[in-house]
């Protein structure tokens, strides 16, 4: 079927999904696509392996690939998303810092995070079991499922407010949504090393449900409290990843020392091919330090002030 040029031309002109033209079983058996060798003018076809969803998407949307190296797939670890490249100097100069609480709002945010961390240390097993690669993975995965919530809620609420008030947002929305996306990429990186069980996923669902509703109501009442809360949360995250890096230096994480950085991490942080999990943790810590500084800054601004981070190139 796929080798008949006349049929291939008819299929390209059709706007129906390829799944409705050819049975899915046939697609799975073939599992490849073709393209005409137009440059030589011949009718020969070049075959290349492709998953069924990719073939359906390209046929339906009439999209041709721009290049094999930058093409996202549905395979585990595939991504074309990239973040800023942290320099070696920036990675080495990351330190734990704490902003002293001033006023009732700041103290309330700080003690909320301290109480949350105590419970989180127990739930994730961090305070109960020896700190091996397994316990670190549990902690990182659980932490990132919660850390990605604030940016998405704050960005969404400011987006709706901008639409409702018919006014500009002054650069807050993109910064907040970028933060949420960055935290999600931390999670996706950790999931390349472990797939949590049903009990773990249930705990994540419960924690996320509670925290999402809490943060939604809190942001509606006091954005300042919420950004200060996230600032203190990111302080704890920097402390956690700093301790993880110290465990590397002590030789307490021998498996990760030899574990190559997942493909999704190499693509996202512009890492070299010989990068390891040590390099991944260093970049994650730099991201968290950036979120810490951003949210502490936003907490000191009025809701209609210009986001200074949106002015950076």
Buried (B, 14 or more C-beta within 10 A) or exposed (E): EBEEEEEBEEBEEEEEEBBEBBEEEEBEEBEEBBEBEEEEEEEEBEEEEBBBEBBBBBBBEEEEEEEEEEEEEEEEBEBEEEBBEBEEEBBEEBEBEEBEBEEEBBEBBBEBBEEBBEEBBEBBBBBEEEBBBBBBBBBBBBBBBBBBBBBBBBBBBBBEBBEEEEEEBBBBBBBBBBBBBBBBBBBBBBBBBBEBEEEBEEBBEEBBEEBBEBBBEBBEEBBBBBBBBBBBBBBBBBBBBBEBBEBBEEEBBEEBEEBBBBBBBBBBBEBEEEBBBBBBBBBBBBBBBBBBBBBBBBBBBEEEEEBBBEEEE
